[in-house]
Amino acid sequence: MIRLRAMSKANSQRQRPPRSDSRGDQRRRRIFKSLHDCILSQGYVKTTLADIASGADMSASHLLYYFKGKEAILEQYFENVSVLFLNRIEAFSHEQPEEQINSLANFWFRSEASTVKEIGFMLECFGAAVNDEVLRVTKAEFDERCKGYLAAIFDACDSVFLDNSKDAAEIGYGLMIGLRSAVYFDDDIDLEDAHRLFLSSMRTMGGLD
């Protein structure tokens, strides 16, 4: 029942029609940016509602007019970021498999979203999702769509690792997320190393080498 309510909430957020750029929209963006900055500087657990309000240049009581608490802010922000990431990734779908793999490697390991700080932000969100049902549903849907996208790439290849696009997609997604995490925690691997390893592995699994 909890999962159904969380999914209903997440789906209702995605189905809302686009609104004009009102003052409320601008304030919500300020709140999102403040949360993002606070997480980068001190982590999600140590971030308080007062910290977020201060960064957004408003009082905590004013912030509560827009969101019920810091959990609600992160839930909506993570939803927004997930949609943006998926739109960027799926925009490569018109390309040939080899080009898609190159574009995906560049997006995950060479774009503005792939700095060590931004990877840390992503990991903070993943950690918070362990005990937040809405975040967990959003992440599960994000994972599923990413794996579906990777499976479609492998389906378009002449040959595929294990002769199974779904299994290859699971391995490819594991590499993608695992290498981003490794860059954050392991001093012996940097973004260029991760880019090279992901690119070569995906090409090998797709029979492109």
Buried (B, 14 or more C-beta within 10 A) or exposed (E): EEEEEBBEBBEEBEEEEEEEEEEEEEBBBBBBBBBBBBBBEEEBEEBEBEBBBBBBEBEBEEBBEBBEEBBBBBBBBBBBBBBEBBEBBBEBEEBEBBEBBBBBBBBBBEEEBBEEEBBBBBBBBBBBBEEBBBBBBBBBBBBEBBBEBBBBBBBBBEEBBEEEBBBBBBBBBEBBBEBBBBBBEEEEBEBEBBBBBBBBBBBEBBEBE
